Amino acid sequence: MPRLVTPEMPRKGDDRDASRAYSDIIVEDPHDPAALNNMGVALERQGRYEEALAAFSAAILSDNDDVYAWNNRAVILTRLDRHQEAVLACRQALAIDRSCIFAWVTYGMVLGRLGNYQEAEQVLAVAEDLDPQARSLYPGNSTMTRA
């Protein structure tokens, strides 16, 4: 299981360098799901959501059991106002790893955006059962890089 690397807020100008760095990695191994996932995060930070979605989708094609790519896909789909698809991506992430706090929090956020507040609270309660600080661990519902 990949370990979570908490993304730092990049300094101004760093996003393009990060995206180029991830592109270089992908040239070496175009099927590395971690590199594709991290490239998606760099693209997301630049506001290039469609390209980020393509990177997360490519990561999933390389490794269908990549819980981080599924979760990040859900985050981006939410940003693109494609909430029903985001729900499906969250469910897939949770089918892979029911203990992934980030997937539970993302799922709760998506349900809330759909107006399913009671279900969202139930889902977020599961995340808090796993970690009492779950909601604060994921401010802004951001994507996650992988090591």
Backbone hydrogen bonds, N-H to C=O, Kabsch-Sander energy under -0.5 kcal/mol:
donor,donor_aa,acceptor,acceptor_aa,energy
5,V,145,T,-1.3
6,T,4,L,-0.6
14,D,11,R,-2.5
17,D,13,G,-0.8
18,A,14,D,-2.7
19,S,15,D,-2.7
20,R,16,R,-2.4
21,A,17,D,-2.5
22,Y,18,A,-2.4
23,S,19,S,-2.2
24,D,20,R,-2.3
25,I,21,A,-1.7
26,I,22,Y,-2.3
27,V,23,S,-2.0
28,E,24,D,-1.3
29,D,25,I,-1.8
32,D,29,D,-1.7
36,L,32,D,-2.4
37,N,33,P,-2.6
38,N,34,A,-2.6
39,M,35,A,-2.3
40,G,36,L,-2.2
41,V,37,N,-1.9
42,A,38,N,-2.2
43,L,39,M,-2.6
44,E,40,G,-2.6
45,R,41,V,-2.2
46,Q,42,A,-0.9
46,Q,43,L,-0.5
47,G,44,E,-1.7
48,R,43,L,-2.5
49,Y,47,G,-1.4
52,A,48,R,-2.2
53,L,49,Y,-2.8
54,A,50,E,-2.0
55,A,51,E,-2.0
56,F,52,A,-2.6
57,S,53,L,-2.4
58,A,54,A,-2.2
59,A,55,A,-2.2
60,I,56,F,-2.1
61,L,57,S,-2.1
62,S,58,A,-1.8
63,D,59,A,-2.0
66,D,63,D,-1.8
67,V,65,D,-1.2
70,W,66,D,-2.1
71,N,67,V,-2.4
72,N,68,Y,-3.0
73,R,69,A,-2.4
74,A,70,W,-2.0
75,V,71,N,-2.2
76,I,72,N,-2.4
77,L,73,R,-2.8
78,T,74,A,-2.1
79,R,75,V,-2.0
80,L,76,I,-1.8
81,D,78,T,-1.9
82,R,77,L,-3.2
86,A,82,R,-1.8
87,V,83,H,-2.3
88,L,84,Q,-1.7
89,A,85,E,-2.2
90,C,86,A,-2.5
91,R,87,V,-2.5
92,Q,88,L,-2.0
93,A,89,A,-2.4
94,L,90,C,-2.6
95,A,91,R,-1.8
96,I,92,Q,-1.6
97,D,93,A,-2.3
100,C,97,D,-1.6
101,I,99,S,-1.1
104,W,100,C,-1.8
105,V,101,I,-2.6
106,T,102,F,-2.7
107,Y,103,A,-2.5
108,G,104,W,-2.4
109,M,105,V,-2.5
110,V,106,T,-2.6
111,L,107,Y,-2.5
112,G,108,G,-2.1
113,R,109,M,-2.1
114,L,110,V,-1.5
115,G,112,G,-1.3
116,N,111,L,-2.5
117,Y,115,G,-1.5
120,A,116,N,-2.6
121,E,117,Y,-2.4
122,Q,118,Q,-1.9
123,V,119,E,-2.4
124,L,120,A,-2.7
125,A,121,E,-1.8
126,V,122,Q,-1.4
127,A,123,V,-1.7
128,E,124,L,-2.2
129,D,125,A,-1.9
130,L,126,V,-1.7
131,D,127,A,-2.2
134,A,131,D,-2.4
137,L,133,Q,-1.4
137,L,134,A,-0.6
138,Y,134,A,-0.5
138,Y,135,R,-0.9
141,N,138,Y,-1.7
145,T,5,V,-0.8
147,A,3,R,-1.3
